[in-house]
Amino acid sequence: MGCSQLPNKKQIRSLMVEIFLIFLLVGCDASILLDGLTSEKKAVPNSSVRGYELIDAIKEALEAECRGLVSCADIISMATRDAVVLAGGKWYDVETERKDGDVSLASNVNLPAATISVSDSIKLFASKNLTQYDMVYLLGNQSFILLG
């Protein structure tokens, strides 16, 4: 992400929610990026996910320079980290060499309902080795995206 494309706060929030959804709830294969009438992208719980165009633009630029070397899953992870840093957050290491999925089905989306209780949310996040702080931060950002 070059300086001419500095992310705004809404893009940063979108990327954070996208990486959360992709890596922690759905899997690490970026299958949410695949297009299709019955793809994960079309699933109602994913209707608030943004940033597809940004990831597509990064992928296109990378493919022009080094075809087939960087997966979309890695791009999402690194773009999110870089956006956080550009917004004043802390740098963190990102694992790479993830492989992209080639199957994307809306029926595979298994996200918690918007009506999930706080105690069930805590259990869900704990099952993913996340803290209550992580839960509030990520769900707060998701709610913020839905509102504006």
ZADRENPA-713613 format. One record per residue (C-alpha): residue in one letter; x, y, z. Coordinates in Angstrom, 3 decimals, always signed. Layout:
+--------+----------+----------+----------+
| residu |       xx |       yy |       zz |
+--------+----------+----------+----------+
|      a |        X |        Y |        Z |
...
+--------+----------+----------+----------+
END
This chain:
+--------+----------+----------+----------+
| residu |       xx |       yy |       zz |
+--------+----------+----------+----------+
|      m |   +0.000 |   +0.000 |   +0.000 |
|      g |   +1.767 |   +3.126 |   -1.199 |
|      c |   +1.638 |   +6.567 |   +0.337 |
|      s |   -0.734 |   +7.700 |   -2.404 |
|      q |   -3.227 |   +5.132 |   -1.137 |
|      l |   -3.190 |   +5.782 |   +2.593 |
|      p |   -6.183 |   +4.018 |   +4.124 |
|      n |   -8.881 |   +5.951 |   +5.886 |
|      k |  -10.257 |   +4.801 |   +9.229 |
|      k |  -13.249 |   +3.091 |   +7.646 |
|      q |  -10.943 |   +1.040 |   +5.396 |
|      i |   -8.812 |   +0.086 |   +8.399 |
|      r |  -11.867 |   -1.034 |  +10.365 |
|      s |  -13.083 |   -2.972 |   +7.328 |
|      l |   -9.748 |   -4.727 |   +6.925 |
|      m |   -9.648 |   -5.615 |  +10.624 |
|      v |  -13.118 |   -7.140 |  +10.466 |
|      e |  -12.299 |   -8.901 |   +7.205 |
|      i |   -9.163 |  -10.505 |   +8.602 |
|      f |  -11.081 |  -11.505 |  +11.724 |
|      l |  -13.840 |  -13.138 |   +9.708 |
|      i |  -11.537 |  -14.836 |   +7.253 |
|      f |   -8.814 |  -16.106 |   +9.530 |
|      l |  -10.558 |  -16.793 |  +12.802 |
|      l |  -14.080 |  -17.876 |  +11.951 |
|      v |  -13.998 |  -19.149 |   +8.383 |
|      g |  -10.403 |  -20.269 |   +7.806 |
|      c |   -7.169 |  -18.916 |   +6.430 |
|      d |   -7.746 |  -19.443 |   +2.723 |
|      a |   -9.229 |  -16.084 |   +1.588 |
|      s |  -12.111 |  -17.939 |   -0.057 |
|      i |  -14.358 |  -15.011 |   +0.868 |
|      l |  -12.698 |  -13.120 |   -1.998 |
|      l |  -13.933 |  -15.535 |   -4.664 |
|      d |  -16.826 |  -14.307 |   -6.795 |
|      g |  -19.916 |  -16.315 |   -7.654 |
|      l |  -23.665 |  -16.370 |   -7.164 |
|      t |  -23.382 |  -18.757 |   -4.207 |
|      s |  -19.980 |  -17.658 |   -2.853 |
|      e |  -19.162 |  -16.704 |   +0.737 |
|      k |  -19.123 |  -13.093 |   -0.416 |
|      k |  -22.891 |  -13.383 |   -1.068 |
|      a |  -23.733 |  -14.839 |   +2.360 |
|      v |  -25.913 |  -12.489 |   +4.411 |
|      p |  -23.555 |  -12.525 |   +7.435 |
|      n |  -20.761 |  -11.244 |   +5.158 |
|      s |  -22.774 |   -8.338 |   +3.756 |
|      s |  -20.903 |   -5.856 |   +5.968 |
|      v |  -17.444 |   -6.925 |   +4.790 |
|      r |  -15.666 |   -4.210 |   +2.814 |
|      g |  -12.274 |   -3.771 |   +1.214 |
|      y |  -12.577 |   -6.251 |   -1.637 |
|      e |  -11.493 |   -3.644 |   -4.199 |
|      l |   -8.424 |   -2.715 |   -2.161 |
|      i |   -7.296 |   -6.337 |   -1.899 |
|      d |   -8.002 |   -6.862 |   -5.623 |
|      a |   -5.873 |   -3.803 |   -6.517 |
|      i |   -2.987 |   -4.983 |   -4.346 |
|      k |   -3.195 |   -8.476 |   -5.843 |
|      e |   -3.207 |   -7.076 |   -9.391 |
|      a |   -0.112 |   -4.944 |   -8.705 |
|      l |   +1.732 |   -7.865 |   -7.116 |
|      e |   +0.792 |  -10.238 |   -9.921 |
|      a |   +2.218 |   -7.766 |  -12.456 |
|      e |   +5.591 |   -7.911 |  -10.678 |
|      c |   +5.792 |  -11.446 |   -9.319 |
|      r |   +3.057 |  -13.687 |  -10.676 |
|      g |   +1.792 |  -16.433 |   -8.381 |
|      l |   +4.080 |  -15.724 |   -5.432 |
|      v |   +1.802 |  -13.967 |   -2.943 |
|      s |   -1.558 |  -15.405 |   -1.905 |
|      c |   -4.651 |  -13.303 |   -1.303 |
|      a |   -4.720 |  -14.645 |   +2.257 |
|      d |   -1.249 |  -13.188 |   +2.829 |
|      i |   -2.220 |   -9.918 |   +1.140 |
|      i |   -5.207 |   -9.502 |   +3.467 |
|      s |   -3.046 |  -10.151 |   +6.493 |
|      m |   -0.204 |   -7.838 |   +5.435 |
|      a |   -2.508 |   -5.070 |   +4.164 |
|      t |   -4.363 |   -5.081 |   +7.460 |
|      r |   -1.129 |   -4.892 |   +9.430 |
|      d |   +0.202 |   -2.082 |   +7.209 |
|      a |   -3.070 |   -0.146 |   +7.461 |
|      v |   -2.967 |   -0.411 |  +11.247 |
|      v |   +0.632 |   +0.868 |  +11.288 |
|      l |   -0.177 |   +3.738 |   +8.899 |
|      a |   -3.021 |   +4.713 |  +11.223 |
|      g |   -0.598 |   +4.911 |  +14.157 |
|      g |   -0.930 |   +1.383 |  +15.533 |
|      k |   +1.884 |   -0.965 |  +16.462 |
|      w |   +3.792 |   -3.132 |  +13.973 |
|      y |   +3.288 |   -6.859 |  +14.378 |
|      d |   +4.750 |   -9.815 |  +12.530 |
|      v |   +2.578 |  -11.616 |  +10.002 |
|      e |   +2.914 |  -15.273 |   +9.111 |
|      t |   +2.982 |  -15.790 |   +5.362 |
|      e |   +2.883 |  -18.617 |   +2.834 |
|      r |   -0.822 |  -19.300 |   +3.273 |
|      k |   -2.543 |  -20.907 |   +0.322 |
|      d |   -5.710 |  -19.488 |   -1.202 |
|      g |   -8.808 |  -21.643 |   -1.318 |
|      d |  -10.539 |  -22.434 |   -4.580 |
|      v |  -13.997 |  -23.215 |   -3.181 |
|      s |  -16.303 |  -20.554 |   -1.757 |
|      l |  -19.847 |  -21.414 |   -0.715 |
|      a |  -22.275 |  -19.162 |   +1.123 |
|      s |  -23.573 |  -22.286 |   +2.861 |
|      n |  -20.166 |  -22.718 |   +4.538 |
|      v |  -20.372 |  -19.359 |   +6.310 |
|      n |  -20.843 |  -20.097 |   +9.977 |
|      l |  -20.741 |  -16.734 |  +11.689 |
|      p |  -22.436 |  -16.003 |  +14.991 |
|      a |  -25.859 |  -14.405 |  +14.799 |
|      a |  -26.192 |  -10.713 |  +15.557 |
|      t |  -28.313 |  -11.766 |  +18.543 |
|      i |  -25.569 |  -13.887 |  +20.151 |
|      s |  -25.433 |  -13.383 |  +23.918 |
|      v |  -22.427 |  -11.834 |  +25.620 |
|      s |  -21.633 |  -15.084 |  +27.431 |
|      d |  -21.810 |  -17.065 |  +24.166 |
|      s |  -19.611 |  -14.440 |  +22.476 |
|      i |  -17.030 |  -14.788 |  +25.240 |
|      k |  -17.056 |  -18.571 |  +24.813 |
|      l |  -16.726 |  -18.289 |  +21.025 |
|      f |  -13.787 |  -15.906 |  +21.261 |
|      a |  -12.135 |  -17.994 |  +23.974 |
|      s |  -12.391 |  -21.040 |  +21.689 |
|      k |  -10.297 |  -19.050 |  +19.187 |
|      n |   -7.754 |  -18.094 |  +21.896 |
|      l |   -9.010 |  -14.512 |  +21.980 |
|      t |   -9.621 |  -12.395 |  +25.053 |
|      q |  -12.680 |  -10.415 |  +26.062 |
|      y |  -10.705 |   -7.295 |  +25.099 |
|      d |  -10.196 |   -8.745 |  +21.600 |
|      m |  -13.908 |   -9.506 |  +21.420 |
|      v |  -14.979 |   -5.980 |  +22.348 |
|      y |  -12.486 |   -4.442 |  +19.926 |
|      l |  -13.411 |   -6.631 |  +16.976 |
|      l |  -17.162 |   -6.699 |  +17.533 |
|      g |  -17.143 |   -2.977 |  +18.243 |
|      n |  -15.432 |   -2.366 |  +14.911 |
|      q |  -17.884 |   -4.649 |  +13.142 |
|      s |  -20.817 |   -2.770 |  +14.655 |
|      f |  -19.197 |   +0.517 |  +13.665 |
|      i |  -18.944 |   -0.641 |  +10.063 |
|      l |  -22.578 |   -1.707 |  +10.034 |
|      l |  -23.597 |   +1.723 |  +11.309 |
|      g |  -21.532 |   +3.795 |   +8.983 |
+--------+----------+----------+----------+
END
